[in-house]
Amino acid sequence: MKSGWQTSTLGDVLAVLRNGVNCKQDKSGKGDRISRIETISDTSFDLEKVGYTTLSERDKQRYRLQPGDILFSHINSAVHVGKTAVFDTTEPIYHGVNLLLMRPKDTVTSAYLEHALKFLFQSGYWRGVCKQSVNQASVNQQDISRVEISYPKSLPEQQRIVGVLDEAFEGIATTKANAEKNLQNARALFESHLQSVFTQRNKEWKMERLSNVCLLLNGRAYKQEEMLKKGKYPLLRVGNFFTNKDWFYSDLELEPEKYCDNGDLVYCWSASFGPRIWEGEKVIYHYHIWKVLPRPAIVEKRFLLHLLAWDVEQIKQAHGTGTTMMHVGKGSMENRIVPVAPLQEQARIVALLDELREETQRLESIYQRKLAALETLKKSLLHQAFAGKM
């Protein structure tokens, strides 16, 4: 260990580690303000996301948060367990249940401890040790108290490290915000062109019922026991329609139309609305997905892809139903009236949009890599800081 540093447990450096007051709360905007899990979801204390309750004077005295208090999410989904935020206001806010309060002793500053906790979170420590159940994960106070933390014995040295990290993170945050704005602008540019193609059409375009343009084929509704961690066929579902993660498999042998092959056009009609061209190995597709078969005499496949992508928001507004998960019925979709260009013009439109989409994806890739690099830099800086190399 670096000279002048000490290693202790969190239990040794904390003067207070406790849960909040357990009471009924709401979002009425009336009463005493109280912290909720959502209050620190962005790793900063958000006054707009507090709850409201009515507390006794005794509870107010005991549970009022102090500037510098650290709130720790110990019951959450696994990816969020261990998130922290520093309470940084003098306004009367009270400590609610499901967030632990950490108040350090005089040996460690609150700002230094919060950075140390962020380092543990970003390194994946809490996700690795939390106890997981069906809907949530957790760490208890005993497990937290045993976690080791290294720190300089000198408070000015702790403050120096915090200053270096704060300055670096402020620069990273600015760069990240600019990259995210550029990413949004790249996507908005393509959306603008897509909108203009289908709204500024000429008189040669025809308005067609979607059922005349293509055929929608339903996938299969699967039982839980049929969704395997390993199997012969990947199962394309809502959850992995636009991302390559959380795959299930099936060993069922089905009729040919229940499979999706490389190059097929598919459409998710529940929750994550929209079309895509499937690229990859042969899969079985779930009931919440349609395989879309264009009618060649009327429409070219990639033109239909862009048409369906353009129409997503209109479809949601016109036909989307459902309270917990929005979806559009097959009948409503088939009866939708859509604009279709003459076949000879479709190829030109597809070439234009494909070229623009390719450039947009190239820019998206650049900005995504930049964002990933910034996150890596943050982790590297935290590692250096708490290894005594800063």
N, C-alpha and C positions, 0 to 999 in steps of 0.2 A: 504494500500500500504506500502511496505517496506520503512523504513526511508531512506532518501536520494534519493528516486526515484521520478519521475514526470511522469504524463500522459498528453500527448498532441496529437493533430491530426497530420497526415502526412503533411497536409497543413502548420501547424505551424513550423515543423522542416525542411522543404524543402526550399532551396533558389531558386531552379529551378525545375519546373515540366512542361515539354513541349514536343511536338512532333518534329519529325525530318524534314529534307528537303524533299519535295515531288518532285522527279525527275525521269526521265527515267534511269533505270540501267540494267546491264546485267552481264553475267559471263565470259566475254571475257578475263579477266586478264589484261586489259589495262585501264588506267585512274586513277581516284581518288577512293580509297576504301571507301565503305560505308556500314553501318550495315544493316542487313536484319533480318526478324523474325528468319530464320534458324540459324543466327549467335549465338543465345543464346539458341538453342534448347536443349543443354545438360547442361543448367544452368551454363555454363562458357562461356567466350567470345572466340569464335573459329575464328581465323584469316583465316582459310581455307574456311570459309563459308560466307565471305563478298561479296558484289556486287561491280560493277565498274560503274563509271559515270564520267561526266565532270562538275565540279562546278566552279562558279565564285569565284574570290578572296574574295568577300564579304561573300558568303555562306561558304567558307572555314573557314573564321575567326569566323563566328557565330556558325557553326555546328561542329567544330572540337571537338572530344571527349577528355576529360582530365582524367588522371589516378585517379581512385576512383569513377568516374561516374557510376551510376547504370542504366542499361537498363531494362525496364519493358515491358513485352508482354501484351498489353491491348486489342488487337484484334487478336483472334486465335480461335481454337476449344475450347470448354468449359474446357476440361481437361488440357489445356495448358495456359489458361488465368492466369496471375499472376506470370509466370516464370520470374526470374530475373538473371542477371549476372553482375559482376563488371568489368568494363573496366580496365585492369591491364597492359597496355603497353604504351610506349611513342611514338609509331609509329603514323604517321598521318592517322587516320581513322575518318570518318565523320558520323554524326548521321542521319540515314535514317528514313523515314516515317514508321508507324505501330509499332514502339517501342517508348515508352516514356522515356525521360531522367530524372533521379532524381539526384539532386545534393544537399546534405544536408547543413544546416547551421553549424556554429561552435559548436552548442550545442550537436550534435550527430555525431559520426564518421561514415564514409561510411561503414566500415566493420561491425559495430554494426547494422546499419540500414539494411544492406543486409541480415544479419542473421534474423532480425525481419521480413523482407519480406518473407524469405524462410519459416519461421514459419507459417505465414499467408497462404502461398501457400500449404504447406504440411498438414495444418489443414483442408483444403478444403474450406477456407473462400471465395476465389474469385470465385470458381465454384458455390458456393451457391448464390452469389449476382450478378453475371454477367447477362447481358441481352442477351438472346439467340434468334437467328434467324435460318433460315434453314441450312445454311452452316457454320456459325461462331457465336462466342459470343464476348462480349466486356464489358469493364467497362470504364466510362468516367473520366475525370480529377476531376470533382466535387465530384464524389463518392469516388475516391481515396483520395482526400484531407480531407474528413471527417473521415477517418478511424483512430481510436485511436492507439497510440503506447506508451508503458511504457519504461522508460529508466533511468539509474542512472544519476544524475546530474554531477557526477564526470567522466571526460573523462578517467582518469586512470582506474576507475572501469569498464567502458565500454570496455577498452582495455583488462583488465584481463578476462572478460567474453568471449570476442572474442578469446583470447588465449586458454582458456579451451575448447571452442567449436571446434576451429580449430584442436587442438591436438586430441581431441576425434574423430572428423570426419575423420582425416587422418588415424587413426587406423581402423575405421569402413570401410573406402574405401579400405584399404589393405586387410582386412578380406573378404570384399565383392568380391573383384577381385579374391581372392583365391577360394572362393566358386563358383563363376561363371566359373572359369577355370576347377574346378573339375566337375562341371555340364556338361561342354562341353566335357570333357574327358570321362565321363560315357556314353554320347550319342555316341561319336566317337567310343568307344569300341564296342558297339552293331552294329553300322553301318559297322565296319570292319569285324565282324563275318558274318553279313548279306551278304556283298559283296563276302566274300570267299566261302560261301555256293553255290552261284549261278554262280560264275566264275570258281571255281575249281571243276567242276562236272566231273563225269566219263562217259564212253561211253554208259552206259545204259540209260542215259537221252535222251529224245527226244525233238526236236525243233518243236513246235506246233504253228499254227495260234491261236491267242487268241479267235477267234470266235468258234474254236473247243474245247476250254477249258472251256468257260463260256458264259453266256448270259447276255448282258447289257440291262437293262430296264431304259428308261428315266423317270424322274419325270415330274411334271407339271409346265408350265410357268404361274406364277401368275400375275394378275393385281394388282396395288397398292391398290385398294379398297377392294380386297379380303384378304389382309393381315391385320389381326385384332390384337389389343392389348390383347384381351381375346377371347377365343373360345374353341371349342371342341377338335381340334387336333393341337398339336404343329407342326410348319412348319420348317423342317430341311433345312437350306440354307447354302450358302458358308460362310456367316459371323459367323455362330455358328456350323460349321461342326467339328472343332477341339476345340471349347471352349463352355462352357455352359453359354452363355449370348446373349442378344439382340434377344430374341425369339419373333416371330410373331405366330399367330394362324389362323385357318380356320375352318369354320363350314360346308364346302363342303363335301358331301358324294361321294366318288370316287370308281372306280373299284379296286378290291383287290390288283392288282399289283402296284398301286400308293401309297401304304402304306409300311412303313418299321417297322418291329417288332423287339423286343429284340433278338439279335443274328444274325441278317441279316448283310451280307457284303455289304458295300456301298463304292462308289468311287466319290470323288469330282474332276470334270474335268475342272474346271475354277478357275483361280486365286490361290486358296489354293489346289494344286494338292495332291492327295494321297488317300489311302484306310483306312478304319477303320471298326471294328465290332461294330455295333450299340448296345449300352447297355442302356436300358431305356424303357420308355413307347412307345406305338404305335405312330408313327408320319407320317405325309405326307412329302415327299421329293421333293425338288425343281427341276426344269428342269436342273440345272447345276450339278445335282448329278445323278449317275447311281446306281440302285440296281443291284448287281452282283450275278448271280445264277450259281454256279459251276456245271459242268457236272460230276456227281459222279463217272462215269466209268473212268474218266481221272484224276481228281484232287480233293483233300480234301480241304475244305473251308479255314482252317487256313494256309495251305501251299500256297494257292492262295493269301491270305492276305499278307504273307511275300514276295511272288513273285512280287506282284504289288507294294509293298513298296520299294523293291530293284530297281525296274525299273522306279521309278519316274523321276530321273534326266535324264535318257536316253530318256524317253518319251517327256519330255520338250524340249530337244535338237532336237529330230527327228521330232516331230509332233506339238509342241506348236506353235500356231499362235495368232495373235491379237496384237494391239498396246497399247491400254489402259488396257486391261485385257487379259492375255494369256490364251488360252484354247486349248484343243485337240479335234478334231472331232471324232464322234463315228466310222465312217468308217475307219479312220486312226488307231484308237485304236483296232478295231476288226481285222484288217489286220496285226497287230504287231506279229512278230515271237518271242516266248518266250520259255525258257528252262523249261522242266517239268520232274521231277524225276519219277521213277516207283512208283506206289501207295504204295507198301510195304516199300519203303524207305522214303516216305513223312512223315509218322508218326514219324520216328526217327528224321528227320530234324525239324519237328514242335516242338517236345518235347525239343530239344536242344535250338532252338531259343526262345521258350516260357519261358524256365527257365532263359535264359540270359536276355530276355526282362523284366521279373519280377524283377530280381536283379537290372537292370538298372533303372526301375521305382522306386524301393525302394530307390536307391541312389538319384535319382532326387527329390523324396519327401523330403529326409533329407536336401538336399541343398536348395530346395525352401523354406522350413521352416526356415532354417538359414538365407536366404536372407530376408524373411519377418520379422524375429526377429531383424535383423540389422536396417531395416527401422523403426520398432517400437521404437527401442532404439534411433534413431536420433530424432524422434518426441518427445520422452520423454525428451531428453536432451534440446531440444529447448523450450519445455513447462516449464521446470524447470528454464531455463535461463531467460525467459521473464515473469515469475511469481516471480522473485526475490529470487529464492531458490538455486542459484548456488554460 
